Amino acid sequence: IKVFSKYGLSGGSLDKISRAAKSHDRMIYYYFGNKDGLFVAALEEIYRRFNEAEAALELDLNDPVASMRMIIAFILHYYRDHPEFITILNSENLLRGQHISKSITAKEFSTAAIGVIEKTLQIGTQKGLFRANLRSRDIYLMIASLGYFYQSNRFTLTAFLGENLESPTVFAEWEDFVTQSVLRTLLIAN
């Protein structure tokens, strides 16, 4: 994961990976078949780590608004605090998803991530707080896209906007903006 996040798939040679793992190329071939198989495993592992961290959230589903705030904060902070997640996904997207499509567990990871939002939406709707007929997939994509774009483009946007997007103050402002945007989408206007 460290080598792929630093060098991408093409630059992450088996030699670099073997040295970083204090192993041998032949062990990679034995366990993963080839570098592409290892990259699939790396993708699965970064998603597994994301889901494991998300599963540790202690949501109070009796308060779906607070729960949604926690989910939003989790996703934005996870992307910021785990740059390897963003860089490996960037590499895979440049390759048009050819490796993740070979994963037998990818669908399980998305089901878990969207399931947390689905439960929160259901309770919020039942309590008359959230609009009906919202799709959890759409809310997930909204949060993920706003967080992902910010992190994946923070260096170029810092130069373009003339504002340091890695600054804690600027990040906090963005987090508040994303939270308010998502809640405005969810909440029934009073």
Backbone hydrogen bonds, N-H to C=O, Kabsch-Sander energy under -0.5 kcal/mol:
donor,donor_aa,acceptor,acceptor_aa,energy
5,S,1,I,-2.5
6,K,2,K,-1.5
7,Y,3,V,-2.9
8,G,4,F,-2.2
11,G,7,Y,-1.1
12,G,8,G,-1.3
13,S,11,G,-1.8
17,I,13,S,-2.3
18,S,14,L,-3.0
19,R,15,D,-2.4
20,A,16,K,-2.5
21,A,17,I,-2.2
22,K,18,S,-0.5
22,K,19,R,-1.0
23,S,18,S,-2.9
27,M,24,H,-1.3
28,I,24,H,-1.1
29,Y,25,D,-2.2
30,Y,26,R,-2.2
31,Y,27,M,-2.5
32,F,28,I,-3.1
33,G,28,I,-0.6
33,G,29,Y,-1.5
34,N,32,F,-1.3
38,L,34,N,-1.9
39,F,35,K,-2.3
40,V,36,D,-2.2
41,A,37,G,-2.0
42,A,38,L,-2.2
43,L,39,F,-2.5
44,E,40,V,-2.6
45,E,41,A,-2.2
46,I,42,A,-2.3
47,Y,43,L,-2.0
48,R,44,E,-2.4
49,R,45,E,-2.6
50,F,46,I,-1.9
51,N,47,Y,-2.7
52,E,48,R,-2.6
53,A,49,R,-2.3
54,E,50,F,-2.5
55,A,51,N,-2.6
56,A,52,E,-0.9
57,L,54,E,-1.7
59,L,57,L,-1.1
61,L,59,L,-0.9
63,D,60,D,-2.7
67,S,63,D,-2.4
68,M,64,P,-2.4
69,R,65,V,-2.2
70,M,66,A,-2.1
71,I,67,S,-2.2
72,I,68,M,-2.6
73,A,69,R,-2.6
74,F,70,M,-2.7
75,I,71,I,-2.5
76,L,72,I,-2.5
77,H,73,A,-2.7
78,Y,74,F,-2.9
79,Y,75,I,-2.4
80,R,76,L,-1.9
81,D,77,H,-3.1
82,H,78,Y,-1.6
85,F,82,H,-1.7
86,I,82,H,-0.9
87,T,83,P,-2.7
88,I,84,E,-2.3
89,L,85,F,-1.8
90,N,86,I,-2.5
91,S,87,T,-2.2
92,E,88,I,-2.4
93,N,89,L,-2.6
94,L,90,N,-2.1
95,L,91,S,-1.2
96,R,93,N,-1.6
97,G,92,E,-2.6
98,Q,95,L,-1.1
101,S,97,G,-1.6
102,K,99,H,-1.6
103,S,100,I,-1.4
109,F,105,T,-1.6
110,S,106,A,-1.8
111,T,107,K,-2.3
112,A,108,E,-1.9
113,A,109,F,-2.0
114,I,110,S,-2.5
115,G,111,T,-1.8
116,V,112,A,-1.3
117,I,113,A,-0.8
118,E,114,I,-2.6
119,K,115,G,-2.4
120,T,116,V,-1.6
121,L,117,I,-2.9
122,Q,118,E,-2.6
123,I,119,K,-2.2
124,G,120,T,-2.4
125,T,121,L,-2.6
126,Q,122,Q,-2.6
127,K,123,I,-2.2
128,G,125,T,-1.5
129,L,124,G,-2.7
130,F,124,G,-1.7
131,R,186,L,-3.1
134,L,131,R,-0.6
139,I,135,R,-1.9
140,Y,136,S,-2.8
141,L,137,R,-2.7
142,M,138,D,-2.2
143,I,139,I,-2.4
144,A,140,Y,-3.2
145,S,141,L,-2.6
146,L,142,M,-2.0
147,G,143,I,-2.2
148,Y,144,A,-3.3
149,F,145,S,-2.3
150,Y,146,L,-1.0
151,Q,147,G,-2.0
152,S,148,Y,-3.4
153,N,149,F,-1.6
154,R,151,Q,-0.9
157,L,153,N,-3.0
158,T,154,R,-1.7
159,A,155,F,-1.5
160,F,156,T,-2.8
161,L,157,L,-3.3
162,G,158,T,-1.3
163,E,158,T,-1.0
165,L,163,E,-0.9
167,S,164,N,-1.5
171,F,167,S,-2.8
172,A,168,P,-2.3
173,E,169,T,-2.0
174,W,170,V,-2.2
175,E,171,F,-2.8
176,D,172,A,-2.2
177,F,173,E,-2.3
178,V,174,W,-2.9
179,T,175,E,-2.6
180,Q,176,D,-2.7
181,S,177,F,-2.4
182,V,178,V,-2.7
183,L,179,T,-2.6
184,R,180,Q,-2.4
185,T,181,S,-1.4
186,L,182,V,-1.9
187,L,183,L,-3.1
188,I,129,L,-2.6
